[in-house]
Amino acid sequence: MPRSELFLAFLATAGLFACIPGPAMLYTAAQTLARGRLSGLMAVLGLHLGCYVHVIAAAAGLSVLFHAVPLLYMAVKFAGAAYLIWLGIGMFRAKAKGEEPALPAPGRKSSRRAFVESVTVEVLNPKTALFFVALLPQFIDPAASLPVWAQFLVLGTLVNILFTSAYLVCVLLAGAMVERLRRSGRAQQMMHRAGGAVLVGLGTHLALQRN
């Protein structure tokens, strides 16, 4: 492991980043508002597991490809943005066709869908890969007993756990709001549309970002 002072600096930095509101927090909140607390929790699990793809890629040095091949970065970015927009539009279409209630009771179908969608969203997010490439090397200690690739795995896992904890807080807060509004049919429609709007907005924001 890195030296103790370097490791403490890493924990402080990662913890600070985890507390900053970002797209992933909005995403998990949107899943909770549209499908219920269980689906929100499954979305968090999907993001958590999908993030390990980027942790392993960073450890293997694969994420550097996004710096070396800009076209690859752009392709993955637009694929992820299109997928988010498609999910958001799907929420509106499902509501319009009556395929699922606005705020469904927790069920296996909606929670399983949220999990699969969230894994895909995270894997198709090139910014996560670049985040690990930018952050982790600053806290790698070449003189440590662990090899560099193992330090990438350990530090990346800790970052993932910290961020997941923040996502859980968002889901619990959004879930409390859902429970209060579940009895109102009009509120259900508004929350379902809000979830879809957030996903479309996140996808559009990702597509329009230059970096």
C-alpha positions in Angstrom: 0.0 0.0 0.0 1.1 3.6 -0.4 2.6 5.5 2.5 0.2 6.4 5.3 0.2 10.1 4.6 -0.3 9.5 0.9 -3.1 7.0 1.6 -4.8 9.5 3.9 -4.6 12.2 1.3 -6.2 9.8 -1.2 -9.1 9.1 1.2 -9.7 12.8 1.8 -9.6 13.5 -2.0 -11.8 10.6 -2.9 -14.3 11.4 -0.1 -14.6 15.0 -1.3 -15.3 13.9 -4.9 -17.9 11.4 -3.6 -19.8 14.2 -1.8 -20.0 16.5 -4.8 -23.3 16.2 -6.6 -22.9 14.8 -10.1 -24.7 13.0 -12.9 -24.6 9.6 -11.2 -26.5 10.9 -8.2 -29.1 12.4 -10.5 -29.3 9.1 -12.4 -29.9 7.0 -9.3 -32.5 9.5 -8.0 -34.3 9.4 -11.4 -34.5 5.6 -11.3 -35.9 5.8 -7.8 -38.5 8.4 -8.7 -39.6 6.6 -11.8 -39.6 3.0 -10.5 -39.4 3.0 -6.8 -36.8 2.5 -4.0 -35.9 -1.1 -4.9 -35.1 -0.2 -8.5 -33.0 2.7 -7.2 -31.0 0.3 -5.1 -30.6 -2.0 -8.0 -29.4 0.9 -10.1 -26.8 1.7 -7.5 -25.6 -1.9 -7.6 -25.5 -1.8 -11.4 -23.3 1.3 -11.3 -21.1 -0.2 -8.7 -20.4 -3.4 -10.6 -20.1 -1.5 -13.9 -17.5 0.7 -12.4 -15.2 -2.2 -11.8 -14.8 -2.5 -15.6 -13.1 0.9 -15.5 -11.1 0.0 -12.3 -9.7 -3.1 -14.1 -9.1 -1.1 -17.3 -7.1 1.5 -15.3 -5.1 -1.2 -13.6 -4.3 -2.7 -17.0 -3.5 0.6 -18.6 -6.3 0.3 -21.1 -8.0 3.6 -20.2 -5.0 5.4 -21.6 -6.4 4.5 -25.0 -9.0 7.2 -24.5 -6.2 9.7 -24.4 -4.3 8.2 -27.3 -7.3 7.6 -29.6 -9.8 10.5 -29.4 -12.2 8.9 -31.9 -12.6 5.9 -29.6 -13.4 8.3 -26.7 -16.0 10.1 -28.8 -17.6 6.9 -30.0 -18.0 5.6 -26.5 -19.2 8.9 -25.2 -22.0 9.3 -27.8 -23.0 5.7 -27.4 -23.5 6.3 -23.6 -25.3 9.6 -24.3 -27.7 8.0 -26.8 -28.4 5.1 -24.4 -29.3 7.6 -21.6 -31.6 9.5 -23.9 -33.2 6.3 -25.1 -33.9 5.3 -21.5 -35.5 8.6 -20.7 -37.7 8.6 -23.7 -38.6 5.0 -22.9 -40.0 6.1 -19.5 -42.3 8.6 -21.3 -43.4 6.0 -23.8 -44.1 3.4 -21.2 -46.3 5.9 -19.3 -48.2 6.9 -22.4 -48.9 3.3 -23.4 -49.7 2.2 -19.9 -47.0 -0.4 -20.0 -46.1 0.2 -16.3 -47.6 2.4 -13.6 -45.9 5.8 -12.9 -44.5 4.7 -9.5 -44.7 0.9 -9.5 -44.6 -1.1 -6.4 -41.2 -2.7 -6.0 -41.0 -5.7 -8.3 -38.5 -8.0 -9.8 -39.1 -6.8 -13.4 -38.5 -3.1 -12.9 -35.6 -3.7 -10.5 -33.9 -6.1 -12.8 -34.3 -3.7 -15.7 -32.8 -0.9 -13.6 -29.8 -3.1 -12.7 -29.1 -4.1 -16.4 -29.6 -0.5 -17.6 -27.2 0.9 -14.9 -24.4 -1.6 -15.7 -24.7 -0.6 -19.3 -24.7 3.2 -18.5 -21.6 2.9 -16.3 -19.6 0.8 -18.8 -20.4 3.2 -21.6 -19.3 6.2 -19.5 -15.8 7.1 -20.7 -15.5 9.9 -18.1 -15.3 7.3 -15.4 -12.3 5.8 -17.1 -10.6 9.1 -17.5 -11.4 10.0 -13.9 -9.5 6.9 -12.6 -6.6 7.7 -15.0 -6.4 11.3 -13.7 -6.9 10.6 -10.0 -5.3 7.3 -9.1 -1.7 7.8 -10.4 -1.3 10.8 -8.0 -1.6 8.4 -5.1 0.4 5.4 -6.4 3.6 4.7 -4.5 6.2 2.9 -6.7 8.2 2.0 -3.5 5.2 0.3 -1.9 5.1 -3.5 -1.3 2.2 -3.9 -3.7 2.9 -3.7 -7.4 1.5 -0.7 -9.3 -1.4 -2.6 -10.9 -2.5 -4.0 -7.5 -2.5 -0.4 -6.0 -4.7 0.7 -8.9 -7.2 -2.1 -8.1 -7.2 -1.4 -4.3 -7.5 2.4 -4.7 -10.1 2.1 -7.5 -12.2 -0.3 -5.3 -12.1 2.2 -2.4 -13.2 5.0 -4.7 -16.0 2.9 -6.0 -17.2 2.1 -2.5 -17.1 5.8 -1.5 -19.1 6.9 -4.5 -21.6 4.0 -4.1 -22.2 5.2 -0.5 -23.2 8.6 -1.8 -25.5 7.1 -4.4 -27.2 5.1 -1.6 -28.0 8.3 0.3 -29.6 9.8 -2.8 -31.7 6.7 -3.3 -32.9 6.7 0.3 -33.8 10.4 0.1 -35.6 10.0 -3.2 -37.3 6.9 -1.9 -38.7 8.8 1.1 -40.2 11.3 -1.3 -41.7 8.6 -3.5 -43.4 7.0 -0.5 -45.0 10.3 0.5 -46.3 10.9 -3.0 -47.3 7.4 -4.0 -51.0 7.9 -3.2 -51.4 10.9 -5.5 -52.0 9.9 -9.1 -51.0 13.3 -10.4 -47.8 13.3 -8.3 -47.0 9.8 -9.7 -47.2 11.2 -13.3 -45.0 14.1 -12.4 -42.4 12.0 -10.8 -42.3 9.5 -13.7 -41.9 12.3 -16.2 -39.3 13.9 -14.0 -37.2 10.7 -14.0 -37.4 10.5 -17.8 -36.5 14.2 -18.1 -33.4 13.8 -15.9 -32.2 10.9 -18.0 -32.7 12.7 -21.3 -31.0 15.8 -19.8 -28.0 13.8 -18.6 -27.6 12.1 -22.0 -27.9 15.5 -23.8 -25.3 17.0 -21.4 -22.9 14.2 -22.0 -23.2 14.4 -25.7 -22.7 18.2 -25.8 -19.7 18.2 -23.5 -16.4 18.9 -25.3 -14.2 16.8 -23.0 
